[in-house]
């Protein structure tokens, strides 16, 4: 079982996008995931209601799940940018992440993730601003691990500064000189949008990778309902990632030691139901499980034959 090699999780606010703004059926949907013994990890985000936060903490601790906190929705849905050229706007983004760190501590999350802001014509200057924001965030977080998620840099996606894996690694290396609690999060969904291949990317990121996602994207047809960084289910027609690509990704994670017997590193599905196609959360989750079982079966067969 792959669960013997990692903490296998799912991104709650993507599987249930109606919760992405910190409202909606958060308690009910987190309960459903916590009751599913297939998952040993979970990624949550902001919860605006105080009572709901308390309930979620109780649910997840009772379930024995390792859970982390994603600040990405709080930044994206409010248009906040950690490398904004305006100092006041950048400060607003940093304040929001500080609030997320407080909330992550309140609900008992073990780590927190962020993303960079929009890319810029002056990438070095924007990178310096992002570094200053991250120094502030890591200082405030103290011992809490902080991960930077690498996104795409294309106008039909998130168009983020970070960005290509080599640049993301360089940023993490600079931050780690001051704050060893910072690492990198990679997502299979974003690699095609970055023009990167799983195994090569994972080798570059090996020393900094602390969190990994599995998912898909569509990028060849602008008319595709999931065009851009929309995280449709694995194997969707017109998408970039299916079982072969997932198998390659898992092989790369094994190669660099991220997946190993008894391992505790987090590997999560990040998939979203595309409502315009009639998709549901339950079916997107079921598809993810089956795709992973098939990909892991491919790896087991290869190991037996070698």
Phi and psi restraints in degrees (value plus and minus 20) as a CYANA .aco file:
   2 UNK   PHI     -85.5   -45.5
   2 UNK   PSI     -46.2    -6.2
   3 UNK   PHI     -81.2   -41.2
   3 UNK   PSI     -37.4     2.6
   4 UNK   PHI    -102.5   -62.5
   4 UNK   PSI     -22.9    17.1
   5 UNK   PHI    -136.2   -96.2
   5 UNK   PSI     -23.0    17.0
   6 UNK   PHI    -189.8  -149.8
   6 UNK   PSI     156.0   196.0
   7 UNK   PHI    -111.6   -71.6
   7 UNK   PSI      86.4   126.4
   8 UNK   PHI    -106.2   -66.2
   8 UNK   PSI     100.2   140.2
   9 UNK   PHI    -148.9  -108.9
   9 UNK   PSI    -191.2  -151.2
  10 UNK   PHI    -171.2  -131.2
  10 UNK   PSI     126.4   166.4
  11 UNK   PHI    -105.6   -65.6
  11 UNK   PSI      86.7   126.7
  12 UNK   PHI     -77.9   -37.9
  12 UNK   PSI     -67.2   -27.2
  13 UNK   PHI     -94.6   -54.6
  13 UNK   PSI     -29.0    11.0
  14 UNK   PHI    -114.1   -74.1
  14 UNK   PSI     -61.9   -21.9
  15 UNK   PHI     -82.2   -42.2
  15 UNK   PSI     -50.8   -10.8
  16 UNK   PHI    -146.0  -106.0
  16 UNK   PSI      57.4    97.4
  17 UNK   PHI     -83.4   -43.4
  17 UNK   PSI     -35.0     5.0
  18 UNK   PHI     -87.6   -47.6
  18 UNK   PSI     -30.4     9.6
  19 UNK   PHI    -122.6   -82.6
  19 UNK   PSI     -17.4    22.6
  20 UNK   PHI     -88.4   -48.4
  20 UNK   PSI     -38.5     1.5
  21 UNK   PHI    -117.5   -77.5
  21 UNK   PSI      -3.8    36.2
  22 UNK   PHI      61.8   101.8
  22 UNK   PSI      -6.9    33.1
  23 UNK   PHI    -154.5  -114.5
  23 UNK   PSI     159.6   199.6
  24 UNK   PHI      75.5   115.5
  24 UNK   PSI    -183.7  -143.7
  25 UNK   PHI     -99.4   -59.4
  25 UNK   PSI      37.7    77.7
  26 UNK   PHI     -86.4   -46.4
  26 UNK   PSI     -69.8   -29.8
  27 UNK   PHI     -81.9   -41.9
  27 UNK   PSI     -64.2   -24.2
  28 UNK   PHI     -84.1   -44.1
  28 UNK   PSI     -63.9   -23.9
  29 UNK   PHI     -95.6   -55.6
  29 UNK   PSI     -55.7   -15.7
  30 UNK   PHI     -85.9   -45.9
  30 UNK   PSI     -57.7   -17.7
  31 UNK   PHI     -79.5   -39.5
  31 UNK   PSI     -64.2   -24.2
  32 UNK   PHI     -80.2   -40.2
  32 UNK   PSI     -61.2   -21.2
  33 UNK   PHI     -91.6   -51.6
  33 UNK   PSI     -58.8   -18.8
  34 UNK   PHI     -86.2   -46.2
  34 UNK   PSI     -48.9    -8.9
  35 UNK   PHI     -99.5   -59.5
  35 UNK   PSI     -30.0    10.0
  36 UNK   PHI    -110.5   -70.5
  36 UNK   PSI      87.0   127.0
  37 UNK   PHI     -89.3   -49.3
  37 UNK   PSI     -26.4    13.6
  38 UNK   PHI     -83.5   -43.5
  38 UNK   PSI     -50.9   -10.9
  39 UNK   PHI    -118.9   -78.9
  39 UNK   PSI     113.8   153.8
  40 UNK   PHI    -134.7   -94.7
  40 UNK   PSI     -14.9    25.1
  41 UNK   PHI    -164.4  -124.4
  41 UNK   PSI     139.6   179.6
  42 UNK   PHI    -174.2  -134.2
  42 UNK   PSI     124.4   164.4
  43 UNK   PHI    -136.9   -96.9
  43 UNK   PSI     101.4   141.4
  44 UNK   PHI    -135.6   -95.6
  44 UNK   PSI     154.8   194.8
  45 UNK   PHI    -158.9  -118.9
  45 UNK   PSI    -176.2  -136.2
  46 UNK   PHI     -82.3   -42.3
  46 UNK   PSI     126.5   166.5
  47 UNK   PHI    -152.8  -112.8
  47 UNK   PSI      87.1   127.1
  48 UNK   PHI     -91.4   -51.4
  48 UNK   PSI     -47.8    -7.8
  49 UNK   PHI    -107.0   -67.0
  49 UNK   PSI     106.5   146.5
  50 UNK   PHI     -79.2   -39.2
  50 UNK   PSI     -65.5   -25.5
  51 UNK   PHI     -84.7   -44.7
  51 UNK   PSI     -57.5   -17.5
  52 UNK   PHI     -85.3   -45.3
  52 UNK   PSI     -58.3   -18.3
  53 UNK   PHI     -80.7   -40.7
  53 UNK   PSI     -63.6   -23.6
  54 UNK   PHI     -83.5   -43.5
  54 UNK   PSI     -61.3   -21.3
  55 UNK   PHI     -83.4   -43.4
  55 UNK   PSI     -64.0   -24.0
  56 UNK   PHI     -83.0   -43.0
  56 UNK   PSI     -62.9   -22.9
  57 UNK   PHI     -77.7   -37.7
  57 UNK   PSI     -66.4   -26.4
  58 UNK   PHI     -83.6   -43.6
  58 UNK   PSI     -62.8   -22.8
  59 UNK   PHI     -81.9   -41.9
  59 UNK   PSI     -69.0   -29.0
  60 UNK   PHI     -92.3   -52.3
  60 UNK   PSI     -54.3   -14.3
  61 UNK   PHI     -90.1   -50.1
  61 UNK   PSI     -57.1   -17.1
  62 UNK   PHI     -85.3   -45.3
  62 UNK   PSI     -55.1   -15.1
  63 UNK   PHI     -96.3   -56.3
  63 UNK   PSI     -36.1     3.9
  64 UNK   PHI      53.7    93.7
  64 UNK   PSI       7.8    47.8
  65 UNK   PHI    -113.7   -73.7
  65 UNK   PSI     122.1   162.1
  66 UNK   PHI    -105.2   -65.2
  66 UNK   PSI     104.0   144.0
  67 UNK   PHI    -151.2  -111.2
  67 UNK   PSI     125.9   165.9
  68 UNK   PHI    -142.2  -102.2
  68 UNK   PSI     152.3   192.3
  69 UNK   PHI    -140.8  -100.8
  69 UNK   PSI     107.0   147.0
  70 UNK   PHI    -122.0   -82.0
  70 UNK   PSI      95.6   135.6
  71 UNK   PHI    -104.5   -64.5
  71 UNK   PSI     -24.3    15.7
  72 UNK   PHI     -75.9   -35.9
  72 UNK   PSI     -65.7   -25.7
  73 UNK   PHI     -80.6   -40.6
  73 UNK   PSI     -54.3   -14.3
  74 UNK   PHI     -87.7   -47.7
  74 UNK   PSI     -51.6   -11.6
  75 UNK   PHI    -100.7   -60.7
  75 UNK   PSI     -66.6   -26.6
  76 UNK   PHI     -87.5   -47.5
  76 UNK   PSI     -64.9   -24.9
  77 UNK   PHI     -91.4   -51.4
  77 UNK   PSI     -39.3     0.7
  78 UNK   PHI    -125.4   -85.4
  78 UNK   PSI     -16.8    23.2
  79 UNK   PHI      45.8    85.8
  79 UNK   PSI      12.7    52.7
  80 UNK   PHI    -111.1   -71.1
  80 UNK   PSI     129.0   169.0
  81 UNK   PHI    -160.6  -120.6
  81 UNK   PSI      95.4   135.4
  82 UNK   PHI     -95.0   -55.0
  82 UNK   PSI     -26.1    13.9
  83 UNK   PHI    -146.1  -106.1
  83 UNK   PSI       8.7    48.7
  84 UNK   PHI     -80.7   -40.7
  84 UNK   PSI     122.1   162.1
  85 UNK   PHI     -91.1   -51.1
  85 UNK   PSI     -40.4    -0.4
  86 UNK   PHI    -109.8   -69.8
  86 UNK   PSI     103.5   143.5
  87 UNK   PHI     -80.2   -40.2
  87 UNK   PSI     -57.1   -17.1
  88 UNK   PHI     -86.6   -46.6
  88 UNK   PSI     -60.6   -20.6
  89 UNK   PHI     -88.2   -48.2
  89 UNK   PSI     -59.4   -19.4
  90 UNK   PHI     -83.9   -43.9
  90 UNK   PSI     -60.2   -20.2
  91 UNK   PHI     -82.7   -42.7
  91 UNK   PSI     -56.7   -16.7
  92 UNK   PHI     -81.7   -41.7
  92 UNK   PSI     -61.4   -21.4
  93 UNK   PHI     -86.0   -46.0
  93 UNK   PSI     -61.7   -21.7
  94 UNK   PHI     -83.3   -43.3
  94 UNK   PSI     -62.0   -22.0
  95 UNK   PHI     -80.5   -40.5
  95 UNK   PSI     -60.0   -20.0
  96 UNK   PHI     -83.0   -43.0
  96 UNK   PSI     -62.6   -22.6
  97 UNK   PHI     -86.5   -46.5
  97 UNK   PSI     -57.2   -17.2
  98 UNK   PHI     -80.3   -40.3
  98 UNK   PSI     -61.3   -21.3
  99 UNK   PHI     -81.9   -41.9
  99 UNK   PSI     -58.8   -18.8
 100 UNK   PHI     -85.0   -45.0
 100 UNK   PSI     -58.7   -18.7
 101 UNK   PHI     -81.4   -41.4
 101 UNK   PSI     -62.5   -22.5
 102 UNK   PHI     -80.6   -40.6
 102 UNK   PSI     -64.7   -24.7
 103 UNK   PHI     -88.3   -48.3
 103 UNK   PSI     -59.3   -19.3
 104 UNK   PHI     -79.2   -39.2
 104 UNK   PSI     -61.4   -21.4
 105 UNK   PHI     -85.1   -45.1
 105 UNK   PSI     -58.9   -18.9
 106 UNK   PHI     -83.0   -43.0
 106 UNK   PSI     -60.7   -20.7
 107 UNK   PHI    -108.3   -68.3
 107 UNK   PSI     -25.2    14.8
 108 UNK   PHI      66.7   106.7
 108 UNK   PSI       0.5    40.5
 109 UNK   PHI     -87.9   -47.9
 109 UNK   PSI     128.0   168.0
 110 UNK   PHI    -109.2   -69.2
 110 UNK   PSI     -34.8     5.2
 111 UNK   PHI    -182.3  -142.3
 111 UNK   PSI     149.4   189.4
 112 UNK   PHI    -159.2  -119.2
 112 UNK   PSI     123.7   163.7
 113 UNK   PHI    -139.4   -99.4
 113 UNK   PSI     127.0   167.0
 114 UNK   PHI    -153.1  -113.1
 114 UNK   PSI     155.5   195.5
 115 UNK   PHI    -157.8  -117.8
 115 UNK   PSI     139.7   179.7
 116 UNK   PHI     -95.3   -55.3
 116 UNK   PSI     151.4   191.4
 117 UNK   PHI    -106.0   -66.0
 117 UNK   PSI    -182.4  -142.4
 118 UNK   PHI     -86.3   -46.3
 118 UNK   PSI     130.9   170.9
 119 UNK   PHI     -89.1   -49.1
 119 UNK   PSI     151.3   191.3
 120 UNK   PHI    -162.9  -122.9
 120 UNK   PSI     138.2   178.2
 121 UNK   PHI     -87.3   -47.3
 121 UNK   PSI     -47.5    -7.5
 122 UNK   PHI    -129.2   -89.2
 122 UNK   PSI      61.6   101.6
 123 UNK   PHI     -83.8   -43.8
 123 UNK   PSI     -62.5   -22.5
 124 UNK   PHI     -78.4   -38.4
 124 UNK   PSI     -62.3   -22.3
 125 UNK   PHI     -87.2   -47.2
 125 UNK   PSI     -61.8   -21.8
 126 UNK   PHI     -83.8   -43.8
 126 UNK   PSI     -57.8   -17.8
 127 UNK   PHI     -85.0   -45.0
 127 UNK   PSI     -60.1   -20.1
 128 UNK   PHI     -81.2   -41.2
 128 UNK   PSI     -61.2   -21.2
 129 UNK   PHI     -85.1   -45.1
 129 UNK   PSI     -61.1   -21.1
 130 UNK   PHI     -83.3   -43.3
 130 UNK   PSI     -60.7   -20.7
 131 UNK   PHI     -80.6   -40.6
 131 UNK   PSI     -62.7   -22.7
 132 UNK   PHI     -81.4   -41.4
 132 UNK   PSI     -60.6   -20.6
 133 UNK   PHI     -83.3   -43.3
 133 UNK   PSI     -63.0   -23.0
 134 UNK   PHI     -87.5   -47.5
 134 UNK   PSI     -55.3   -15.3
 135 UNK   PHI     -81.3   -41.3
 135 UNK   PSI     -63.2   -23.2
 136 UNK   PHI     -83.6   -43.6
 136 UNK   PSI     -63.2   -23.2
 137 UNK   PHI     -86.5   -46.5
 137 UNK   PSI     -66.9   -26.9
 138 UNK   PHI     -86.3   -46.3
 138 UNK   PSI     -55.2   -15.2
 139 UNK   PHI     -83.5   -43.5
 139 UNK   PSI     -64.0   -24.0
 140 UNK   PHI     -87.7   -47.7
 140 UNK   PSI     -57.4   -17.4
 141 UNK   PHI     -90.6   -50.6
 141 UNK   PSI     -43.2    -3.2
 142 UNK   PHI      36.2    76.2
 142 UNK   PSI    -132.6   -92.6
 143 UNK   PHI    -102.9   -62.9
 143 UNK   PSI     -33.5     6.5
 144 UNK   PHI     -86.0   -46.0
 144 UNK   PSI     106.0   146.0
 145 UNK   PHI     -83.1   -43.1
 145 UNK   PSI     117.6   157.6
 146 UNK   PHI    -141.1  -101.1
 146 UNK   PSI     110.6   150.6
 147 UNK   PHI    -137.3   -97.3
 147 UNK   PSI     126.8   166.8
 148 UNK   PHI    -125.1   -85.1
 148 UNK   PSI      99.8   139.8
 149 UNK   PHI    -105.6   -65.6
 149 UNK   PSI     107.7   147.7
 150 UNK   PHI    -101.9   -61.9
 150 UNK   PSI     104.5   144.5
 151 UNK   PHI    -130.1   -90.1
 151 UNK   PSI    -193.3  -153.3
 152 UNK   PHI    -100.7   -60.7
 152 UNK   PSI     150.4   190.4
 153 UNK   PHI    -151.4  -111.4
 153 UNK   PSI      31.1    71.1
 154 UNK   PHI    -144.9  -104.9
 154 UNK   PSI     124.7   164.7
 155 UNK   PHI     -85.1   -45.1
 155 UNK   PSI     -41.9    -1.9
 156 UNK   PHI    -113.0   -73.0
 156 UNK   PSI     -14.2    25.8
 157 UNK   PHI    -137.5   -97.5
 157 UNK   PSI    -158.4  -118.4
 158 UNK   PHI    -104.4   -64.4
 158 UNK   PSI     -42.1    -2.1
 159 UNK   PHI      35.6    75.6
 159 UNK   PSI      31.4    71.4
 160 UNK   PHI    -112.7   -72.7
 160 UNK   PSI     135.3   175.3
 161 UNK   PHI     -80.5   -40.5
 161 UNK   PSI     -66.9   -26.9
 162 UNK   PHI    -132.3   -92.3
 162 UNK   PSI      79.0   119.0
 163 UNK   PHI     100.3   140.3
 163 UNK   PSI     153.8   193.8
 164 UNK   PHI     -69.9   -29.9
 164 UNK   PSI     123.1   163.1
 165 UNK   PHI     -82.5   -42.5
 165 UNK   PSI     -58.7   -18.7
 166 UNK   PHI     -81.0   -41.0
 166 UNK   PSI     -58.9   -18.9
 167 UNK   PHI     -92.2   -52.2
 167 UNK   PSI     -57.3   -17.3
 168 UNK   PHI     -83.1   -43.1
 168 UNK   PSI     -60.9   -20.9
 169 UNK   PHI     -84.3   -44.3
 169 UNK   PSI     -61.9   -21.9
 170 UNK   PHI     -81.5   -41.5
 170 UNK   PSI     -60.1   -20.1
 171 UNK   PHI     -85.0   -45.0
 171 UNK   PSI     -66.9   -26.9
 172 UNK   PHI     -80.5   -40.5
 172 UNK   PSI     -58.9   -18.9
 173 UNK   PHI     -81.6   -41.6
 173 UNK   PSI     -61.5   -21.5
 174 UNK   PHI     -86.2   -46.2
 174 UNK   PSI     -62.6   -22.6
 175 UNK   PHI     -86.1   -46.1
 175 UNK   PSI     -60.2   -20.2
 176 UNK   PHI     -84.5   -44.5
 176 UNK   PSI     -41.8    -1.8
 177 UNK   PHI     -83.0   -43.0
 177 UNK   PSI     -48.9    -8.9
 178 UNK   PHI    -123.3   -83.3
 178 UNK   PSI     -58.0   -18.0
 179 UNK   PHI    -152.6  -112.6
 179 UNK   PSI      78.5   118.5
 180 UNK   PHI     -89.4   -49.4
 180 UNK   PSI     -25.1    14.9
 181 UNK   PHI    -102.7   -62.7
 181 UNK   PSI     -11.1    28.9
 182 UNK   PHI    -126.1   -86.1
 182 UNK   PSI     117.2   157.2
 183 UNK   PHI    -166.2  -126.2
 183 UNK   PSI    -191.1  -151.1
 184 UNK   PHI    -136.6   -96.6
 184 UNK   PSI     120.6   160.6
 185 UNK   PHI    -132.6   -92.6
 185 UNK   PSI     109.1   149.1
 186 UNK   PHI    -135.4   -95.4
 186 UNK   PSI     130.6   170.6
 187 UNK   PHI    -153.0  -113.0
 187 UNK   PSI     103.8   143.8
 188 UNK   PHI     -75.2   -35.2
 188 UNK   PSI     -51.6   -11.6
 189 UNK   PHI     -79.6   -39.6
 189 UNK   PSI     -54.6   -14.6
 190 UNK   PHI    -107.0   -67.0
 190 UNK   PSI     -37.5     2.5
 191 UNK   PHI     -83.4   -43.4
 191 UNK   PSI     -63.8   -23.8
 192 UNK   PHI     -81.5   -41.5
 192 UNK   PSI     -57.4   -17.4
 193 UNK   PHI     -86.6   -46.6
 193 UNK   PSI     -46.6    -6.6
 194 UNK   PHI    -109.3   -69.3
 194 UNK   PSI     -26.1    13.9
 195 UNK   PHI      50.3    90.3
 195 UNK   PSI      10.8    50.8
 196 UNK   PHI    -134.2   -94.2
 196 UNK   PSI     134.6   174.6
 197 UNK   PHI    -127.9   -87.9
 197 UNK   PSI     123.6   163.6
 198 UNK   PHI     -73.7   -33.7
 198 UNK   PSI     -74.8   -34.8
 199 UNK   PHI     -85.7   -45.7
 199 UNK   PSI     -62.4   -22.4
 200 UNK   PHI     -83.2   -43.2
 200 UNK   PSI     -62.7   -22.7
 201 UNK   PHI     -83.2   -43.2
 201 UNK   PSI     -63.8   -23.8
 202 UNK   PHI     -85.7   -45.7
 202 UNK   PSI     -54.8   -14.8
 203 UNK   PHI     -84.1   -44.1
 203 UNK   PSI     -59.7   -19.7
 204 UNK   PHI     -85.1   -45.1
 204 UNK   PSI     -58.2   -18.2
 205 UNK   PHI    -109.4   -69.4
 205 UNK   PSI     -23.9    16.1
 206 UNK   PHI     -65.2   -25.2
 206 UNK   PSI     -69.0   -29.0
 207 UNK   PHI     -95.0   -55.0
 207 UNK   PSI     -32.3     7.7
 208 UNK   PHI    -138.5   -98.5
 208 UNK   PSI     -28.8    11.2
 209 UNK   PHI     -91.4   -51.4
 209 UNK   PSI     102.8   142.8
 210 UNK   PHI    -144.5  -104.5
 210 UNK   PSI     -24.3    15.7
 211 UNK   PHI    -181.4  -141.4
 211 UNK   PSI     117.6   157.6
 212 UNK   PHI    -156.1  -116.1
 212 UNK   PSI     122.7   162.7
 213 UNK   PHI    -137.9   -97.9
 213 UNK   PSI     132.3   172.3
 214 UNK   PHI    -138.4   -98.4
 214 UNK   PSI     112.7   152.7
 215 UNK   PHI    -197.9  -157.9
 215 UNK   PSI    -185.4  -145.4
 216 UNK   PHI    -161.9  -121.9
 216 UNK   PSI     146.4   186.4
 217 UNK   PHI    -170.3  -130.3
 217 UNK   PSI     147.3   187.3
 218 UNK   PHI    -146.9  -106.9
 218 UNK   PSI     110.2   150.2
 219 UNK   PHI    -161.0  -121.0
 219 UNK   PSI     -23.9    16.1
 220 UNK   PHI    -112.6   -72.6
 220 UNK   PSI     -45.0    -5.0
 221 UNK   PHI    -143.8  -103.8
 221 UNK   PSI      90.3   130.3
 222 UNK   PHI     -80.6   -40.6
 222 UNK   PSI     -37.8     2.2
 223 UNK   PHI    -107.6   -67.6
 223 UNK   PSI     -24.8    15.2
 224 UNK   PHI     -85.8   -45.8
 224 UNK   PSI     113.8   153.8
 225 UNK   PHI     -79.9   -39.9
 225 UNK   PSI     -42.0    -2.0
 226 UNK   PHI    -127.6   -87.6
 226 UNK   PSI       1.9    41.9
 227 UNK   PHI     -78.4   -38.4
 227 UNK   PSI     111.6   151.6
 228 UNK   PHI      79.2   119.2
 228 UNK   PSI    -167.0  -127.0
 229 UNK   PHI    -117.0   -77.0
 229 UNK   PSI      51.5    91.5
 230 UNK   PHI    -133.9   -93.9
 230 UNK   PSI     -23.5    16.5
 231 UNK   PHI      36.6    76.6
 231 UNK   PSI      31.8    71.8
 232 UNK   PHI     -89.5   -49.5
 232 UNK   PSI     151.9   191.9
 233 UNK   PHI     -84.4   -44.4
 233 UNK   PSI     134.4   174.4
 234 UNK   PHI     -84.0   -44.0
 234 UNK   PSI     112.0   152.0
 235 UNK   PHI      69.0   109.0
 235 UNK   PSI     -14.1    25.9
 236 UNK   PHI     -81.5   -41.5
 236 UNK   PSI     123.1   163.1
 237 UNK   PHI     -79.8   -39.8
 237 UNK   PSI     110.0   150.0
 238 UNK   PHI      65.6   105.6
 238 UNK   PSI     -18.6    21.4
 239 UNK   PHI    -110.4   -70.4
 239 UNK   PSI     155.5   195.5
 240 UNK   PHI    -120.7   -80.7
 240 UNK   PSI     -46.7    -6.7
 241 UNK   PHI    -140.7  -100.7
 241 UNK   PSI     107.5   147.5
 242 UNK   PHI    -152.1  -112.1
 242 UNK   PSI    -175.2  -135.2
 243 UNK   PHI     -82.5   -42.5
 243 UNK   PSI     -61.1   -21.1
 244 UNK   PHI     -80.5   -40.5
 244 UNK   PSI     -63.1   -23.1
 245 UNK   PHI     -88.8   -48.8
 245 UNK   PSI     -57.8   -17.8
 246 UNK   PHI     -85.8   -45.8
 246 UNK   PSI     -59.8   -19.8
 247 UNK   PHI     -79.8   -39.8
 247 UNK   PSI     -65.2   -25.2
 248 UNK   PHI     -80.6   -40.6
 248 UNK   PSI     -61.9   -21.9
 249 UNK   PHI     -82.7   -42.7
 249 UNK   PSI     -66.3   -26.3
 250 UNK   PHI     -83.9   -43.9
 250 UNK   PSI     -60.2   -20.2
 251 UNK   PHI     -80.0   -40.0
 251 UNK   PSI     -61.0   -21.0
 252 UNK   PHI     -84.5   -44.5
 252 UNK   PSI     -59.2   -19.2
 253 UNK   PHI     -86.3   -46.3
 253 UNK   PSI     -55.1   -15.1
 254 UNK   PHI     -88.1   -48.1
 254 UNK   PSI     -63.1   -23.1
 255 UNK   PHI     -77.9   -37.9
 255 UNK   PSI     -60.3   -20.3
 256 UNK   PHI    -109.3   -69.3
 256 UNK   PSI     -19.6    20.4
 257 UNK   PHI      66.7   106.7
 257 UNK   PSI     -13.3    26.7
 258 UNK   PHI     -88.9   -48.9
 258 UNK   PSI     -59.2   -19.2
 259 UNK   PHI    -121.8   -81.8
 259 UNK   PSI     106.8   146.8
 260 UNK   PHI    -176.7  -136.7
 260 UNK   PSI     135.9   175.9
 261 UNK   PHI     -75.0   -35.0
 261 UNK   PSI     108.0   148.0
 262 UNK   PHI      57.5    97.5
 262 UNK   PSI     -12.2    27.8
 263 UNK   PHI     -88.6   -48.6
 263 UNK   PSI     130.7   170.7
 264 UNK   PHI    -135.6   -95.6
 264 UNK   PSI     -15.1    24.9
 265 UNK   PHI     -85.6   -45.6
 265 UNK   PSI     129.9   169.9
 266 UNK   PHI    -108.8   -68.8
 266 UNK   PSI     110.8   150.8
 267 UNK   PHI    -150.4  -110.4
 267 UNK   PSI      94.0   134.0
 268 UNK   PHI    -141.5  -101.5
 268 UNK   PSI     126.3   166.3
 269 UNK   PHI     -93.5   -53.5
 269 UNK   PSI     115.3   155.3
 270 UNK   PHI    -145.8  -105.8
 270 UNK   PSI      71.2   111.2
 271 UNK   PHI    -150.5  -110.5
 271 UNK   PSI     129.8   169.8
 272 UNK   PHI    -152.6  -112.6
 272 UNK   PSI     117.8   157.8
 273 UNK   PHI     -90.7   -50.7
 273 UNK   PSI     110.1   150.1
 274 UNK   PHI    -108.0   -68.0
 274 UNK   PSI      81.3   121.3
 275 UNK   PHI     -81.0   -41.0
 275 UNK   PSI     -54.7   -14.7
 276 UNK   PHI     -86.0   -46.0
 276 UNK   PSI     -37.5     2.5
 277 UNK   PHI    -120.0   -80.0
 277 UNK   PSI     -14.5    25.5
 278 UNK   PHI      58.8    98.8
 278 UNK   PSI      -3.6    36.4
 279 UNK   PHI     -90.7   -50.7
 279 UNK   PSI     134.3   174.3
 280 UNK   PHI    -143.2  -103.2
 280 UNK   PSI     138.0   178.0
 281 UNK   PHI     -81.2   -41.2
 281 UNK   PSI     -63.5   -23.5
 282 UNK   PHI     -81.2   -41.2
 282 UNK   PSI     -61.6   -21.6
 283 UNK   PHI     -93.1   -53.1
 283 UNK   PSI     -55.7   -15.7
 284 UNK   PHI     -83.0   -43.0
 284 UNK   PSI     -59.6   -19.6
 285 UNK   PHI     -88.4   -48.4
 285 UNK   PSI     -63.8   -23.8
 286 UNK   PHI     -82.2   -42.2
 286 UNK   PSI     -61.5   -21.5
 287 UNK   PHI     -79.1   -39.1
 287 UNK   PSI     -62.8   -22.8
 288 UNK   PHI     -80.4   -40.4
 288 UNK   PSI     -65.0   -25.0
 289 UNK   PHI     -81.4   -41.4
 289 UNK   PSI     -64.6   -24.6
 290 UNK   PHI     -87.8   -47.8
 290 UNK   PSI     -60.0   -20.0
 291 UNK   PHI     -82.6   -42.6
 291 UNK   PSI     -62.1   -22.1
 292 UNK   PHI     -87.2   -47.2
 292 UNK   PSI     -61.0   -21.0
 293 UNK   PHI     -80.6   -40.6
 293 UNK   PSI     -60.2   -20.2
 294 UNK   PHI     -87.5   -47.5
 294 UNK   PSI     -65.2   -25.2
 295 UNK   PHI     -84.0   -44.0
 295 UNK   PSI     -62.6   -22.6
 296 UNK   PHI     -87.2   -47.2
 296 UNK   PSI     -54.6   -14.6
 297 UNK   PHI     -83.3   -43.3
 297 UNK   PSI     -58.6   -18.6
 298 UNK   PHI     -79.7   -39.7
 298 UNK   PSI     -62.6   -22.6
 299 UNK   PHI     -87.3   -47.3
 299 UNK   PSI     -61.0   -21.0
 300 UNK   PHI     -82.3   -42.3
 300 UNK   PSI     -61.3   -21.3
 301 UNK   PHI     -84.3   -44.3
 301 UNK   PSI     -59.8   -19.8
 302 UNK   PHI     -84.3   -44.3
 302 UNK   PSI     -60.1   -20.1
 303 UNK   PHI     -86.2   -46.2
 303 UNK   PSI     -56.9   -16.9
 304 UNK   PHI     -89.3   -49.3
 304 UNK   PSI     -50.6   -10.6
 305 UNK   PHI    -105.0   -65.0
 305 UNK   PSI     -35.8     4.2
